[in-house]
Amino acid sequence: MAYPEAIAHFPEGFQIAIRIIHNRIESGKNALIPIVGQTGSGKSLLAIQFMRGLYMYRYGKAPSDDYILRHIVFKAKDFMEEMNNPHLKKKENWSWDEAGVDIGHKEHATIKNRILGWLTQTFRNLQQVVFFTVPSISFLDASVRKLLHYYIETLSVNKRKKMTIAKPLQMQYNIRMDKIYYHNLTSKNKKGEIMEVHMIGVPKISDELEERYEEVKNKFTIDLNLRIQSLLTKIEVKENKQIKMKPLTERQEKILELLKSGMSVQKEIAKKLKTNGVTISQNLQRMRNKGVDVDKYLRKRGLLLNNHN
């Protein structure tokens, strides 16, 4: 049973897209749908409105904001936990937000891609609708792309009408050609005529729901930034350990001794070692390349050597 009157206030193209996805689920299948677009193009809010529309079409009423927020995930681990939850109901709607961060095509995401590939091949009986928001479909591994059913690309945001303009397409994977084809969504009207959907307008969600979503998203972003910072620190420490400092030449050893003693003017060092400023400048740079922080001795005195002296 469906409630078309519950979504009658939405633009016609959006209604058709909702009905098509709903009918796929009713046929006993799942629906895996990437939503792609540039940063700030409304991908996440569009996914949320799709979730609301599908719920309204199925149950005849709008879902609570709490329901929507419970069905937004950001990590592969969290998504797996939801799909393996023994209390998971069939025909639920999900948004895997910023999926490219967790299941990108780069080498470090290989394991997560394999997990997702395995999951999408085995959870058809759960009849779930999952939206993936990514900047580009290339952020999803090729093996995952072959399992997707629809594709939605955000084109623009009409702030005056408070609406996101998007292009929905049906994805078809040809096994023999090993190629994905994209087709416009089609639907029959009351006269039995075939209608093609080229673009859809998706109304903006409520300000309150958007604010609550942004709170959840900000927490994920902060946690992600901290993880990245921790990772970069570990990489830097590892690289520093791998650097083997090359031994200094006899002249460089003498330059270092003079720096430590407080001599910080390049001409004075050159005079002390009976050479010229260019030679001292070249040796200072070589010492830096070898990992010697010669500048720290200069900073202590508020001076930096001018390599062109």
Secondary structure, 3 states (H helix, E strand, C coil): CCCHHHHCCCCHHHHHHHHHHHHHHHCCCCEEEEEECCCCCCHHHHHHHHHHHHHHHHHCCCCCHHHHHHCEECCHHHHHHHHCCCCCCCCCEEEECCHHHHHCCCHHHHHHHHHHHHHHHHCHHHCCEEEEEECCHHHCCHHHHCCCCEEEEEEEEECCCCEEEEEEEEEEEECCCCEEEEEEEEEECCCCCEEEECCEEEECCCHHHHHHHHHHHHHHHHHHHHHHHHHHHHHHHHHHHHCCCCCCCHHHHHHHHHHHHCCCCHHHHHHHCCCCHHHHHHHHHHHHHCCCCCHHHHHCCCCCCCCCC
